[in-house]
């Protein structure tokens, strides 16, 4: 599958503004800018296993397309939502448990990059990953 593999973050666009909109304090934002995030993704049909490892934590998330699940961001923000496939893109809609606001996410492979896009409160960021 196109998403399978280990992907390491190479660069980000507008990441600090996005984290600010999410309510992440300045110290955590400065640290997060250098998180060295790696995602190892394995897909079997509608089931995904994603291992996230960064400077701050290593976790494994297992989910099935269309089935809601709970997730915690590295800063402790609690979310609930689901991933869906739209064409060649994974689209995630997650609701923050603390304030009910929606975080939209999208994963797509474009050329040799995995592009992860987040949208929250009108602020968009993109993180670009290369296969390791």
C-alpha positions as CSV (number, residue, x, y, z in Angstrom):
1,X,0.0,0.0,0.0
2,X,1.2,3.6,-0.7
3,X,1.3,4.5,3.0
4,X,3.3,1.5,4.1
5,X,6.8,2.2,5.3
6,X,8.8,4.3,7.8
7,X,8.5,8.0,7.2
8,X,10.7,10.7,8.8
9,X,9.7,14.4,9.0
10,X,11.9,16.6,6.8
11,X,10.2,20.0,7.0
12,X,7.1,21.7,8.1
13,X,5.1,24.8,7.0
14,X,3.2,27.0,9.4
15,X,3.7,24.5,12.2
16,X,4.3,27.1,15.0
17,X,1.1,29.1,14.1
18,X,-0.9,25.8,14.1
19,X,0.4,24.8,17.5
20,X,-0.3,28.3,18.8
21,X,-3.9,28.0,17.5
22,X,-4.2,24.6,19.3
23,X,-3.2,26.3,22.6
24,X,0.3,24.8,22.9
25,X,2.5,27.1,25.0
26,X,5.7,28.7,23.6
27,X,8.1,26.3,25.3
28,X,6.4,23.2,24.0
29,X,6.1,24.8,20.5
30,X,9.9,25.4,20.4
31,X,10.6,21.8,21.5
32,X,8.0,20.4,19.0
33,X,9.7,22.2,16.1
34,X,12.5,19.7,16.6
35,X,10.6,16.5,17.4
36,X,12.3,14.3,14.8
37,X,9.0,12.5,14.2
38,X,9.0,9.1,12.5
39,X,5.8,7.3,11.5
40,X,5.9,3.6,10.6
41,X,2.7,2.7,8.8
42,X,1.3,-0.7,8.0
43,X,-2.0,-1.2,6.2
44,X,-3.9,-4.4,5.8
45,X,-7.2,-3.7,4.0
46,X,-9.1,-1.2,6.2
47,X,-6.8,-1.7,9.2
48,X,-3.9,0.5,10.0
49,X,-1.1,0.2,12.5
50,X,0.9,3.4,13.0
51,X,3.9,3.7,15.3
52,X,4.8,7.2,16.1
53,X,8.3,7.9,17.6
54,X,9.7,11.3,18.4
55,X,12.0,13.0,20.8
56,X,9.1,13.0,23.3
57,X,7.4,9.7,23.0
58,X,6.8,6.4,21.2
59,X,3.3,5.1,20.8
60,X,1.4,2.7,18.6
61,X,-2.0,3.4,17.3
62,X,-4.2,0.7,15.6
63,X,-7.4,1.8,13.9
64,X,-9.9,0.7,11.3
65,X,-11.2,3.0,8.6
66,X,-14.5,4.6,9.7
67,X,-14.3,3.3,13.3
68,X,-14.0,6.0,15.9
69,X,-11.2,5.8,18.4
70,X,-9.5,8.0,21.1
71,X,-6.1,9.5,20.7
72,X,-3.8,11.8,22.7
73,X,-1.5,14.3,21.1
74,X,2.1,14.6,22.4
75,X,1.1,17.7,24.4
76,X,-1.7,15.7,26.2
77,X,-4.6,17.0,24.1
78,X,-7.3,14.3,24.0
79,X,-9.2,13.7,20.8
80,X,-11.8,11.3,19.5
81,X,-12.5,10.7,15.8
82,X,-11.9,8.4,12.8
83,X,-10.0,8.1,9.6
84,X,-11.7,7.6,6.2
85,X,-10.2,6.9,2.7
86,X,-11.2,9.4,0.0
87,X,-9.5,8.3,-3.2
88,X,-5.8,8.1,-2.5
89,X,-6.0,10.3,0.7
90,X,-6.6,9.4,4.3
91,X,-8.9,12.0,5.8
92,X,-9.3,12.2,9.6
93,X,-11.8,14.2,11.6
94,X,-11.1,14.5,15.3
95,X,-12.9,16.4,18.0
96,X,-11.1,17.8,21.0
97,X,-12.5,16.4,24.2
98,X,-11.7,19.6,26.2
99,X,-13.5,22.2,24.0
100,X,-15.4,20.3,21.2
101,X,-13.5,21.9,18.4
102,X,-12.6,19.9,15.3
103,X,-9.1,19.0,14.1
104,X,-9.1,18.0,10.4
105,X,-6.2,15.8,9.2
106,X,-5.1,14.4,5.9
107,X,-2.4,12.0,4.8
108,X,-1.4,11.7,1.2
109,X,1.6,10.3,-0.7
110,X,2.8,12.7,-3.4
111,X,5.8,11.5,-5.3
112,X,8.3,10.3,-2.8
113,X,6.8,12.3,0.1
114,X,4.1,11.7,2.7
115,X,2.3,14.9,3.3
116,X,0.4,15.3,6.6
117,X,-1.9,18.3,6.7
118,X,-3.7,19.6,9.8
119,X,-6.4,22.3,9.9
120,X,-7.7,23.8,13.2
121,X,-9.6,27.0,13.7
122,X,-8.7,28.3,10.2
123,X,-5.0,27.6,10.6
124,X,-3.4,25.0,8.3
125,X,0.0,23.3,8.6
126,X,1.8,20.8,6.4
127,X,4.5,18.4,7.5
128,X,6.5,16.6,4.8
129,X,8.0,13.2,5.4
130,X,10.5,11.1,3.4
131,X,10.8,7.3,3.5
132,X,13.7,6.1,5.6
